[in-house]
Amino acid sequence: MSETIEPTPEQSAIIRYDPTKPLRVAAGAGTGKTSTIALRLEWLIGQGAVEPETTLGITFTVKAAEELQHRLMTQLLELAEDGRVPLVTTYHGFAFSIVQEFGGYLGLDQQTRVITPGFGRQLLLETLSEGRYEHLDLSHVRGRIEELVGLGSELSNHLYRPQDLSNPADALNDIELRRSELAEVLARYDLKKRALSAVDFGDMIAVAHHIVATIPRVRTELRRRFQLVLLDEYQDTNAAQRKLLTSLFSEGHPVTAVGDTGQTIYEWRGATARNFDAFPTDFPDPDGNPSATLQLTTNYRSGTSVLDLANQIRKRTGEQQVRDLVAAPSNPDAEVATAWFHSAVDEANWIAQEITRVHEEEGIERSGGGAMRWSDIAVLFRKNAHIDLVRQALEAEGIPVEVASIGALVHVPEVAQLHAWLQLLERGDLDGAVLRILLGPRFRLGIGDIAKLVGWNEGSTTTQVLEAIEAAANNAASGPDLDVEIARRVSQFWDEYRTLLIVAQGLTLGDLCRRILDTTSAWIEIESMHDAARLSARLNVYRFLDLAEAWSPLEGRPSLAAFLDYLDSLLDETAADEMEAAHVGSEDAVALLTVHRAKG
């Protein structure tokens, strides 16, 4: 069926394990779990124990699902050519397929759409603004939105509804009163989603579980359809996902779950290592005894130095599910270094210098030899907010960079200027966008110049700069006492603003972004940069243009106002970190992204 791969003894035990029983595989990082799953399925098909089209593979992210699908297609090439392939999907994708196929039992529309976290926050903002409240402080609306997101996530992760919370009459203190009002907002939010035939990620699991738990024929059909189930990254599942899966496959069904409690990094969104710990009793053997556990401990990614440190850390964190990892004989060793700095600036500069050294150093043991490519290097961060300082240091060092997440992308100077123009055209001067443009690299006005403008225009304030510029443009003969060059720049800004304000009315979002870039000569400025900075600017502007082209609202046609609201939700400091999937292109540039996005 495929090229011969010689499995290790640990892999062989997993591959040939009894196909009629559940199995837990405790697989450390880099131990070839995806290859082992694919080899197990190939062996089971070869033994006649299962047909490929009756196999279900579930993993946590789209990227991981694509990787598993590709590996299975490679291992089962002859069957794949005949269209006989397993179904591989994500946990949310599997739940959504249940909602789409069987939602009619609950009166759900088969055309139900999935909304992203960004759209969900927009809809929550609309819902919150429509109510009257006694106990919620709306002076900081974004804070309330994050409380709604957090409460809604906790409810859906444990299969509760907003109506299950105590009502105001039962509240014992101010905290419970505020929570009751938040629950009322979430209840109205649920009604809005239903009216739009839309569900968010939490809804998918909850609705799918409700269907499976209340309609026996659905359970029977899915168990008949999927005679073998492979669960990847099981340690990243939450309580609701566990209940969905146990409702379907807990009675001795042949389920193979692969995971590692030491890699549980999604607790902030409900993941719990307890699911992996409890697998033997949640998915017992057909005779009712706890299912077996086998291990993968040979690491194919890292050398001895890295693994020795990893093993020590695992022991200190109390994680003992997997035995110590050992390096495969062919793994090259590597250096593990730590450094302590007086400031974040010092740290960023050191990272830039170290990347330059690694890139230029000859004799690095790698395929092809020679200097390491920029695209072979990534810098991982805990939060998007930490990216910008390192980005600046890398660009100052002449290193091309690609910011891989939208939450951090909007802080890149070229994108930030484009975003400011969009805000100005739609919202006027409310967001201070005009100050960011005038003080930016194109017009280079100073605070003193701004002060002269608003001081000359009697009655204006620093929040009405646009009004002062308009007054100056209409009174050129008696305008403010500005330097000739500054006056020329102000006039140029006003001309560009008026031009863009007119053409914006008939352009799509993508075309409007491109027109702004052309009108403001942004491409000319980008082309004048040195090689690394030019590549970085291009990559990041194109990433933003891709977003504008692809974006579509829940209702009606795409509009600039709705798009800006969406970007606002991404910019929220507490929400932006992991809202959008990372996107790493094929250009030769260092990728900057968060740890969570690197894994996902």
C-alpha positions as CSV (number, residue, x, y, z in Angstrom):
1,M,0.0,0.0,0.0
2,S,2.8,2.4,0.8
3,E,6.6,2.6,1.2
4,T,7.9,0.4,4.0
5,I,8.5,2.1,7.3
6,E,10.2,0.2,10.1
7,P,8.3,1.0,13.3
8,T,9.9,0.9,16.7
9,P,8.8,-1.7,19.2
10,E,6.6,0.9,21.0
11,Q,5.0,1.8,17.7
12,S,4.5,-1.9,16.7
13,A,2.7,-2.6,20.0
14,I,0.3,0.3,19.2
15,I,-0.1,-0.6,15.5
16,R,-1.0,-4.2,16.3
17,Y,-3.1,-3.7,19.4
18,D,-6.5,-5.5,19.5
19,P,-8.8,-3.7,17.0
20,T,-11.9,-4.5,19.0
21,K,-10.8,-2.6,22.1
22,P,-10.3,1.1,23.1
23,L,-6.7,2.2,23.6
24,R,-5.0,5.3,25.2
25,V,-1.7,6.3,23.7
26,A,0.5,8.5,25.8
27,A,2.7,10.2,23.2
28,G,5.3,12.7,24.1
29,A,6.1,15.6,21.9
30,G,7.8,14.7,18.6
31,T,7.4,10.9,19.0
32,G,5.7,10.3,15.6
33,K,2.2,9.9,16.9
34,T,0.6,10.9,13.5
35,S,2.7,8.4,11.6
36,T,1.9,5.7,14.2
37,I,-1.9,6.4,13.8
38,A,-1.6,6.1,10.1
39,L,0.4,2.9,10.3
40,R,-2.2,1.4,12.8
41,L,-5.0,2.2,10.3
42,E,-3.0,0.7,7.4
43,W,-2.4,-2.5,9.4
44,L,-6.0,-2.8,10.5
45,I,-7.2,-2.4,6.9
46,G,-4.7,-4.9,5.7
47,Q,-6.0,-7.4,8.3
48,G,-9.5,-6.9,7.2
49,A,-10.5,-5.6,10.6
50,V,-11.9,-2.3,9.3
51,E,-12.8,-0.6,6.0
52,P,-11.2,2.9,5.4
53,E,-14.5,4.7,4.8
54,T,-15.8,3.5,8.2
55,T,-12.9,5.2,10.1
56,L,-13.2,8.6,11.8
57,G,-10.2,10.6,12.7
58,I,-10.7,13.7,14.9
59,T,-8.0,16.2,15.8
60,F,-7.9,19.7,17.4
61,T,-7.0,22.1,14.6
62,V,-7.6,22.3,10.8
63,K,-3.8,22.2,10.3
64,A,-3.5,19.0,12.3
65,A,-6.5,17.5,10.4
66,E,-4.9,18.3,7.1
67,E,-1.6,16.7,8.2
68,L,-3.3,13.5,9.4
69,Q,-5.4,13.3,6.2
70,H,-2.3,13.7,4.1
71,R,-0.5,11.0,6.0
72,L,-3.4,8.6,5.7
73,M,-3.7,9.3,2.0
74,T,0.0,8.6,1.6
75,Q,-0.2,5.3,3.6
76,L,-3.3,4.2,1.8
77,L,-2.4,5.4,-1.7
78,E,-4.1,2.6,-3.6
79,L,-7.4,2.9,-1.7
80,A,-7.3,6.7,-1.9
81,E,-7.1,6.5,-5.7
82,D,-10.4,4.6,-5.5
83,G,-12.0,7.3,-3.2
84,R,-11.9,5.0,-0.2
85,V,-10.5,7.2,2.5
86,P,-11.2,7.8,6.2
87,L,-13.1,10.9,7.3
88,V,-10.7,13.3,9.1
89,T,-12.0,16.4,10.8
90,T,-11.7,18.6,13.9
91,Y,-13.6,18.2,17.1
92,H,-15.7,21.2,16.2
93,G,-16.0,20.1,12.6
94,F,-17.4,16.7,13.7
95,A,-19.9,18.4,16.0
96,F,-21.0,20.7,13.2
97,S,-21.5,17.8,10.8
98,I,-23.9,16.3,13.4
99,V,-25.8,19.6,13.7
100,Q,-26.1,19.9,9.9
101,E,-27.2,16.3,9.3
102,F,-29.4,15.8,12.3
103,G,-30.3,19.3,13.5
104,G,-33.7,18.9,11.8
105,Y,-34.8,16.7,14.7
106,L,-34.6,19.9,16.8
107,G,-36.0,22.2,14.2
108,L,-32.6,23.7,13.2
109,D,-32.0,25.1,9.8
110,Q,-29.7,22.8,7.7
111,Q,-28.1,26.0,6.3
112,T,-26.7,26.9,9.7
113,R,-23.6,29.0,9.5
114,V,-20.6,29.1,11.8
115,I,-19.5,32.4,13.2
116,T,-15.9,33.2,14.2
117,P,-15.0,34.7,17.6
118,G,-14.6,38.1,15.9
119,F,-18.1,38.0,14.6
120,G,-19.3,36.7,17.9
121,R,-18.0,39.7,19.7
122,Q,-19.6,42.0,17.2
123,L,-23.0,40.3,17.8
124,L,-22.5,40.5,21.5
125,L,-21.7,44.2,21.3
126,E,-25.0,44.7,19.4
127,T,-26.9,42.6,21.9
128,L,-25.4,44.4,24.9
129,S,-26.2,47.9,23.4
130,E,-29.9,47.0,23.0
131,G,-30.6,46.5,26.7
132,R,-31.0,48.5,29.9
133,Y,-29.1,47.5,33.0
134,E,-29.1,48.3,36.7
135,H,-25.9,46.5,37.8
136,L,-23.6,46.4,34.7
137,D,-21.1,49.2,34.3
138,L,-21.1,50.2,30.7
139,S,-18.4,52.9,31.0
140,H,-16.0,50.2,29.7
141,V,-18.0,48.3,27.2
142,R,-15.1,46.2,25.9
143,G,-14.6,44.9,29.5
144,R,-18.2,43.8,29.6
145,I,-17.8,42.0,26.2
146,E,-14.9,40.0,27.5
147,E,-16.9,39.1,30.6
148,L,-19.7,37.9,28.3
149,V,-17.3,35.9,26.2
150,G,-15.7,34.3,29.3
151,L,-19.1,33.5,30.9
152,G,-20.5,32.1,27.6
153,S,-17.4,30.0,27.1
154,E,-17.6,28.5,30.6
155,L,-21.3,27.7,30.1
156,S,-20.9,26.0,26.7
157,N,-17.7,24.1,27.8
158,H,-19.8,22.5,30.6
159,L,-23.1,22.1,28.6
160,Y,-25.0,24.8,30.5
161,R,-27.3,27.5,29.1
162,P,-27.6,31.1,30.3
163,Q,-31.0,30.2,31.7
164,D,-29.4,27.8,34.1
165,L,-27.8,30.6,36.1
166,S,-29.6,32.1,39.0
167,N,-32.1,34.8,38.2
168,P,-31.9,38.2,39.9
169,A,-34.5,37.3,42.5
170,D,-32.2,34.6,43.8
171,A,-29.0,36.8,43.8
172,L,-27.3,37.2,47.1
173,N,-24.8,40.0,46.3
174,D,-23.7,42.5,43.6
175,I,-21.5,39.9,41.8
176,E,-24.5,37.5,41.3
177,L,-26.7,40.4,40.2
178,R,-24.1,41.4,37.6
179,R,-23.8,37.8,36.5
180,S,-27.6,37.5,36.1
181,E,-27.6,40.5,33.9
182,L,-24.8,39.1,31.8
183,A,-26.7,35.8,31.5
184,E,-29.7,37.8,30.2
185,V,-27.5,39.3,27.5
186,L,-26.2,35.9,26.6
187,A,-29.8,34.5,26.4
188,R,-30.7,37.3,23.9
189,Y,-27.4,36.6,22.0
190,D,-28.5,33.0,21.6
191,L,-31.9,34.2,20.1
192,K,-30.0,36.5,17.7
193,K,-27.8,33.6,16.6
194,R,-30.8,31.4,16.0
195,A,-32.6,34.1,14.0
196,L,-29.5,34.3,11.8
197,S,-29.2,30.5,11.5
198,A,-25.8,30.8,13.1
199,V,-23.8,29.0,15.7
200,D,-20.5,29.7,17.4
201,F,-17.9,27.1,18.4
202,G,-19.4,26.5,21.8
203,D,-22.9,26.0,20.3
204,M,-21.6,23.3,17.9
205,I,-20.6,21.0,20.7
206,A,-23.6,21.7,23.0
207,V,-26.2,21.3,20.2
208,A,-24.4,18.2,18.9
209,H,-24.4,16.7,22.4
210,H,-28.1,17.5,22.8
211,I,-28.9,15.7,19.6
212,V,-26.9,12.7,20.4
213,A,-28.1,12.5,24.0
214,T,-31.8,12.8,23.2
215,I,-32.2,10.9,19.9
216,P,-31.1,7.3,20.2
217,R,-31.3,6.7,16.4
218,V,-28.6,9.2,15.9
219,R,-26.3,7.4,18.3
220,T,-27.0,4.1,16.6
221,E,-26.4,5.5,13.1
222,L,-23.0,7.2,14.0
223,R,-21.8,4.1,15.8
224,R,-22.7,2.0,12.8
225,R,-21.1,4.5,10.4
226,F,-17.8,4.8,12.3
227,Q,-16.5,1.4,13.3
228,L,-13.1,2.8,14.3
229,V,-12.4,6.2,15.9
230,L,-9.0,7.9,16.2
231,L,-8.8,10.9,18.6
232,D,-5.7,13.1,18.3
233,E,-4.6,15.7,20.9
234,Y,-7.2,14.4,23.3
235,Q,-5.6,16.3,26.2
236,D,-6.9,19.6,24.5
237,T,-10.6,18.6,24.7
238,N,-13.0,20.2,27.2
239,A,-15.7,18.7,29.3
240,A,-18.4,19.2,26.7
241,Q,-16.3,17.5,24.0
242,R,-15.7,14.6,26.3
243,K,-19.4,14.2,27.0
244,L,-20.2,14.3,23.3
245,L,-17.7,11.6,22.5
246,T,-18.6,9.4,25.5
247,S,-22.3,9.7,24.6
248,L,-21.4,8.1,21.3
249,F,-18.5,5.7,21.7
250,S,-18.1,4.8,25.4
251,E,-19.6,1.3,25.4
252,G,-16.5,-0.7,24.4
253,H,-16.3,1.0,20.9
254,P,-12.8,0.8,19.4
255,V,-11.5,4.3,20.1
256,T,-7.8,5.1,20.0
257,A,-7.0,8.4,21.8
258,V,-3.6,9.9,21.5
259,G,-2.4,12.7,23.8
260,D,0.0,14.0,26.3
261,T,-1.1,15.9,29.5
262,G,2.3,17.7,29.4
263,Q,1.1,19.5,26.2
264,T,-2.2,20.8,27.6
265,I,-1.8,24.5,26.8
266,Y,-5.4,25.4,26.1
267,E,-6.8,25.5,29.6
268,W,-7.7,29.2,29.1
269,R,-10.4,28.0,26.7
270,G,-11.7,25.1,28.6
271,A,-9.3,22.2,27.9
272,T,-8.6,19.9,30.8
273,A,-6.0,17.2,31.2
274,R,-8.5,15.3,33.3
275,N,-10.1,14.0,30.1
276,F,-6.9,12.2,29.0
277,D,-6.4,10.9,32.6
278,A,-9.9,9.5,32.7
279,F,-9.9,7.9,29.3
280,P,-9.5,4.3,30.5
281,T,-12.7,4.5,32.6
282,D,-14.6,6.8,30.2
283,F,-13.9,4.4,27.3
284,P,-13.7,1.0,29.0
285,D,-13.1,-2.4,27.3
286,P,-16.2,-4.3,26.1
287,D,-16.0,-6.3,29.4
288,G,-16.2,-3.1,31.4
289,N,-12.6,-3.1,32.6
290,P,-10.5,0.1,32.1
291,S,-8.9,0.3,28.7
292,A,-5.2,-0.1,28.2
293,T,-2.4,2.5,27.9
294,L,0.6,2.3,25.6
295,Q,3.4,4.8,25.3
296,L,5.5,6.6,22.7
297,T,8.8,7.9,24.1
298,T,11.3,8.1,21.2
299,N,11.5,11.7,20.0
300,Y,12.4,12.4,16.4
301,R,12.8,16.2,16.6
302,S,15.3,17.1,19.3
303,G,18.7,16.1,20.6
304,T,19.6,14.9,24.0
305,S,20.3,18.3,25.5
306,V,16.8,19.6,24.7
307,L,15.1,16.4,25.9
308,D,17.0,16.2,29.2
309,L,15.8,19.7,30.0
310,A,12.2,18.8,28.9
311,N,12.2,15.7,31.1
312,Q,13.3,17.7,34.1
313,I,10.6,20.3,33.5
314,R,7.9,17.6,33.2
315,K,8.9,16.1,36.5
316,R,8.8,19.4,38.3
317,T,5.4,20.1,36.9
318,G,4.2,16.8,38.2
319,E,3.4,15.4,34.8
320,Q,4.2,11.7,34.8
321,Q,1.8,10.3,32.2
322,V,4.6,9.7,29.7
323,R,8.0,8.2,30.6
324,D,11.2,10.2,30.0
325,L,11.6,11.1,26.3
326,V,14.7,9.8,24.5
327,A,16.3,11.1,21.4
328,A,16.3,9.0,18.2
329,P,19.9,8.1,17.3
330,S,19.8,10.2,14.2
331,N,18.8,13.4,16.0
332,P,21.5,16.1,16.0
333,D,22.1,17.7,19.4
334,A,21.4,21.4,19.9
335,E,22.2,24.2,22.3
336,V,19.7,25.2,25.0
337,A,20.4,28.8,26.2
338,T,18.7,31.2,28.6
339,A,19.3,34.9,29.1
340,W,18.2,37.6,31.5
341,F,18.0,41.2,30.5
342,H,17.5,44.6,32.2
343,S,14.8,45.6,29.8
344,A,12.5,44.3,27.1
345,V,14.4,46.5,24.6
346,D,17.7,44.7,25.5
347,E,16.0,41.4,25.1
348,A,14.6,42.3,21.7
349,N,18.0,43.5,20.5
350,W,19.6,40.3,21.7
351,I,17.1,38.2,19.8
352,A,17.7,40.1,16.6
353,Q,21.5,39.7,17.0
354,E,21.2,36.0,17.8
355,I,19.0,35.4,14.7
356,T,21.5,37.2,12.5
357,R,24.3,35.0,13.9
358,V,22.4,31.8,13.4
359,H,21.4,32.8,9.9
360,E,24.9,33.7,8.8
361,E,26.8,31.0,10.5
362,E,28.2,28.4,8.1
363,G,28.5,24.7,8.9
364,I,25.1,24.3,10.6
365,E,24.0,20.7,10.3
366,R,20.9,20.9,8.1
367,S,19.8,19.5,4.8
368,G,21.6,21.2,1.9
369,G,24.2,22.8,4.2
370,G,25.1,26.4,4.0
371,A,23.5,29.3,5.8
372,M,20.1,28.9,7.5
373,R,17.2,30.6,5.7
374,W,15.2,33.3,7.4
375,S,12.1,31.1,7.0
376,D,13.7,28.3,9.0
377,I,13.5,30.6,12.1
378,A,10.5,31.6,14.2
379,V,10.1,33.7,17.4
380,L,7.4,32.5,19.7
381,F,5.6,34.8,22.2
382,R,3.1,34.4,25.0
383,K,0.9,37.2,23.8
384,N,0.5,39.2,20.6
385,A,1.2,42.4,22.6
386,H,4.8,41.3,23.0
387,I,5.5,40.9,19.3
388,D,5.9,44.6,18.2
389,L,9.1,45.4,20.1
390,V,10.9,42.3,18.7
391,R,9.6,43.1,15.2
392,Q,11.1,46.6,15.4
393,A,14.4,45.1,16.6
394,L,14.5,42.6,13.8
395,E,13.7,45.1,11.1
396,A,16.4,47.5,12.5
397,E,18.8,44.6,12.1
398,G,17.8,44.1,8.5
399,I,15.9,40.9,9.1
400,P,12.7,40.3,7.0
401,V,9.7,39.4,9.2
402,E,6.2,38.2,8.8
403,V,3.7,38.8,11.5
404,A,1.5,35.7,11.4
405,S,-1.5,36.8,13.5
406,I,-4.0,39.5,12.8
407,G,-4.1,40.6,16.4
408,A,-0.5,41.7,16.1
409,L,-0.5,42.6,12.4
410,V,-2.5,45.8,12.9
411,H,0.4,47.3,14.9
412,V,2.8,47.0,12.0
413,P,3.5,50.6,10.8
414,E,2.4,50.1,7.2
415,V,-0.8,48.3,8.2
416,A,-1.4,50.7,11.1
417,Q,-1.4,53.6,8.6
418,L,-3.9,51.8,6.3
419,H,-6.1,51.0,9.3
420,A,-6.0,54.7,10.4
421,W,-7.2,55.8,7.0
422,L,-10.1,53.4,7.1
423,Q,-11.1,54.7,10.5
424,L,-10.8,58.3,9.3
425,L,-13.0,57.7,6.2
426,E,-15.7,55.9,8.2
427,R,-15.7,57.5,11.6
428,G,-14.1,60.9,11.0
429,D,-11.9,62.1,13.9
430,L,-13.5,60.1,16.7
431,D,-10.7,57.5,17.0
432,G,-7.8,60.0,16.7
433,A,-7.0,58.4,13.4
434,V,-6.1,61.8,11.8
435,L,-3.4,62.3,14.5
436,R,-1.9,58.9,13.7
437,I,-1.8,59.8,10.0
438,L,-0.5,63.4,10.4
439,L,2.2,62.4,12.9
440,G,3.1,59.4,10.9
441,P,5.9,58.9,8.3
442,R,4.1,60.4,5.3
443,F,3.2,63.8,6.6
444,R,5.6,64.0,9.6
445,L,3.8,66.9,11.5
446,G,4.8,67.6,15.0
447,I,2.7,68.2,18.1
448,G,3.5,71.9,17.8
449,D,2.1,72.0,14.3
450,I,-1.1,70.3,15.5
451,A,-1.4,72.8,18.4
452,K,-1.1,75.8,15.9
453,L,-3.9,74.3,13.8
454,V,-6.4,73.7,16.6
455,G,-5.4,76.9,18.4
456,W,-6.1,79.0,15.2
457,N,-9.5,77.4,14.7
458,E,-11.3,79.0,17.7
459,G,-13.3,76.7,19.7
460,S,-11.7,73.5,18.4
461,T,-10.0,70.9,20.6
462,T,-7.3,68.3,20.0
463,T,-10.1,65.8,19.2
464,Q,-11.3,68.1,16.4
465,V,-8.1,68.3,14.3
466,L,-10.0,67.4,11.1
467,E,-12.4,70.3,11.7
468,A,-9.4,72.7,12.1
469,I,-7.8,71.4,8.9
470,E,-11.0,71.9,7.0
471,A,-11.3,75.5,8.3
472,A,-7.7,76.2,7.3
473,A,-8.4,74.8,3.8
474,N,-11.4,77.1,3.4
475,N,-9.5,80.1,4.7
476,A,-6.1,79.8,3.0
477,A,-5.5,83.6,3.0
478,S,-5.9,84.0,6.8
479,G,-5.0,80.5,7.8
480,P,-2.8,79.4,10.8
481,D,0.8,80.6,10.9
482,L,2.5,77.4,9.7
483,D,5.9,76.8,8.1
484,V,5.5,76.7,4.3
485,E,6.4,73.0,4.1
486,I,4.1,72.1,6.9
487,A,1.3,74.0,5.3
488,R,2.0,72.2,2.0
489,R,1.7,68.8,3.8
490,V,-1.5,69.8,5.6
491,S,-3.0,70.8,2.2
492,Q,-1.8,67.6,0.6
493,F,-3.4,65.6,3.4
494,W,-6.7,67.5,2.9
495,D,-6.7,66.8,-0.8
496,E,-6.0,63.1,-0.3
497,Y,-8.7,62.8,2.4
498,R,-11.4,64.5,0.2
499,T,-10.5,62.3,-2.8
500,L,-10.7,59.1,-0.8
501,L,-13.9,60.2,0.9
502,I,-15.6,60.5,-2.4
503,V,-14.3,57.3,-4.0
504,A,-14.9,55.2,-0.9
505,Q,-18.6,55.3,-1.5
506,G,-18.5,52.9,-4.4
507,L,-15.6,50.6,-3.7
508,T,-15.4,47.2,-2.1
509,L,-13.3,46.9,1.0
510,G,-10.4,45.3,-0.8
511,D,-10.5,47.9,-3.6
512,L,-10.7,50.7,-1.0
513,C,-7.6,49.5,0.8
514,R,-5.7,49.3,-2.5
515,R,-6.9,52.8,-3.5
516,I,-5.7,54.2,-0.1
517,L,-2.3,52.5,-0.7
518,D,-2.1,54.1,-4.2
519,T,-3.3,57.6,-3.2
520,T,-1.0,57.8,-0.3
521,S,2.0,56.5,-2.3
522,A,2.4,53.7,0.3
523,W,3.7,51.3,-2.4
524,I,6.3,53.8,-3.4
525,E,7.5,54.2,0.2
526,I,7.6,50.4,0.6
527,E,9.6,50.0,-2.6
528,S,12.2,52.5,-1.3
529,M,13.0,50.4,1.8
530,H,16.0,48.2,2.0
531,D,15.5,44.5,1.0
532,A,14.5,43.0,4.3
533,A,12.2,45.9,5.3
534,R,10.6,45.9,1.9
535,L,9.8,42.2,2.0
536,S,8.4,42.5,5.6
537,A,6.2,45.4,4.6
538,R,4.9,43.6,1.5
539,L,4.1,40.4,3.3
540,N,2.2,42.2,6.1
541,V,0.2,44.5,3.8
542,Y,-0.7,41.6,1.6
543,R,-1.9,39.7,4.7
544,F,-4.2,42.6,5.6
545,L,-5.5,42.9,2.1
546,D,-6.3,39.2,2.1
547,L,-8.4,39.7,5.2
548,A,-10.2,42.7,3.7
549,E,-11.0,40.8,0.5
550,A,-12.2,37.6,2.3
551,W,-14.2,39.3,5.1
552,S,-17.9,39.1,5.0
553,P,-20.5,40.1,7.7
554,L,-23.2,38.0,9.2
555,E,-25.9,40.1,7.6
556,G,-26.1,42.2,4.5
557,R,-23.2,43.3,2.2
558,P,-19.7,44.0,3.6
559,S,-19.4,47.5,4.9
560,L,-16.5,49.6,6.1
561,A,-18.3,50.2,9.4
562,A,-18.8,46.5,10.1
563,F,-15.3,45.7,9.1
564,L,-13.9,48.3,11.5
565,D,-16.0,46.9,14.3
566,Y,-14.6,43.5,13.5
567,L,-11.0,44.8,13.7
568,D,-11.9,46.5,17.0
569,S,-12.7,43.1,18.4
570,L,-9.4,41.8,17.2
571,L,-7.5,44.7,18.7
572,D,-9.0,44.3,22.2
573,E,-6.0,43.4,24.4
574,T,-7.8,40.6,26.2
575,A,-9.2,39.1,23.0
576,A,-6.7,39.5,20.2
577,D,-4.1,36.9,21.1
578,E,-5.7,33.8,19.7
579,M,-8.8,35.0,17.8
580,E,-7.4,34.4,14.3
581,A,-5.4,31.6,12.9
582,A,-1.8,32.2,12.2
583,H,-0.8,32.5,8.5
584,V,2.8,31.8,7.7
585,G,3.6,32.4,4.0
586,S,6.3,30.8,1.8
587,E,8.5,33.9,1.5
588,D,12.0,33.9,3.2
589,A,11.1,35.8,6.4
590,V,11.2,35.1,10.1
591,A,7.8,34.2,11.4
592,L,6.5,36.0,14.6
593,L,3.6,34.3,16.3
594,T,2.3,33.2,19.7
595,V,3.0,29.8,21.3
596,H,-0.6,28.8,20.9
597,R,-0.7,29.6,17.2
598,A,2.6,27.8,16.6
599,K,1.0,24.7,18.0
600,G,-2.3,25.2,16.2
